[in-house]
């Protein structure tokens, strides 16, 4: 019923920026919420940022003031602008959405930050 496809990952030096994009197969405004999670080797998956249907947002403390989640209605995407990247941001980043009370996940995209 729902497919989520991430793009924009890559390798960047510390202090640099990346923009991740999540393209959804259903209208993004039919989701209760959408967000980005990440999982680093040996660590649990954690919420990075989320945006609810009404537009309110939540961020992990570790990324506040550096990352911004947003929606693009024309492209039907949810984006994550990541600035001032740190090596500890290195992880696989996953797009997530809640659609009619069900959870959907993208395949993940690798973000690597070198020092």
Secondary structure, 3 states (H helix, E strand, C coil): CCCEEEECCEEEECCCCEEEEEEECCCHHHEEEEEEEEECCCCCCEEEEEEECCCCEEECCCCCCCEEEEEECCCCEEEEEECCCCHHHCEEEEEEEEECCEEEECCCEEEEEEC
